[in-house]
Amino acid sequence: MAAGWEDELVYFDGDEETVLEAGREIGFCSRACAWRYGIERHKAMGMSGKEIRKHLIEEHGLEPS
């Protein structure tokens, strides 16, 4: 099983920022599934394919299968 991650949630009330820590962890059946999930999640955040691959390798310790 591969470890996963869940982003914190941030919202604003005027100028006041509130950060909610993630209340759960995600587990994957394999590192390949973690990689695919990471690609989709980061793509939804507007990152380019090259940025995503670099980020997943450097920040999350994942590699493409």
C-alpha positions in Angstrom: 0.0 0.0 0.0 1.3 3.5 -0.8 0.8 6.5 1.5 -1.3 9.4 0.3 -2.0 12.9 1.1 -4.9 15.3 1.4 -4.6 19.0 1.0 -5.5 21.5 3.7 -8.5 23.7 3.1 -8.1 27.5 3.2 -10.9 30.0 3.2 -11.1 33.7 3.7 -13.6 35.9 5.6 -12.7 39.4 4.4 -9.0 39.7 5.2 -9.0 36.9 7.8 -7.5 33.6 6.5 -8.6 30.3 8.1 -6.7 27.1 7.5 -8.3 23.7 8.2 -5.9 20.8 8.4 -6.9 17.7 6.5 -8.8 15.3 8.8 -7.9 12.1 6.9 -5.2 10.3 5.1 -5.5 8.5 1.8 -4.1 5.0 1.2 -3.5 3.6 -2.3 -3.2 0.0 -3.4 0.0 0.8 -5.2 2.4 3.6 -6.0 1.1 3.6 -9.6 -2.4 4.5 -8.2 -0.9 7.2 -6.1 0.9 8.6 -9.1 -2.3 8.7 -11.2 -4.3 10.3 -8.4 -1.5 12.9 -8.0 -1.6 13.7 -11.7 -5.3 14.3 -11.7 -5.4 16.3 -8.5 -2.6 18.6 -9.5 -4.0 19.0 -13.1 -7.2 20.2 -11.5 -5.1 22.9 -9.7 -3.9 24.2 -13.0 -0.3 22.8 -13.0 1.3 21.8 -16.3 2.3 18.2 -16.9 6.0 19.0 -16.5 5.3 20.9 -13.2 3.2 18.0 -11.9 5.8 15.3 -12.7 8.6 17.3 -11.0 6.4 18.1 -8.0 5.3 14.5 -7.5 8.9 13.2 -7.7 10.5 16.0 -5.5 7.7 16.7 -3.0 5.8 13.4 -2.7 8.6 10.9 -3.5 6.6 9.3 -6.3 7.8 8.1 -9.6 6.0 7.1 -12.8 5.5 3.4 -13.2 
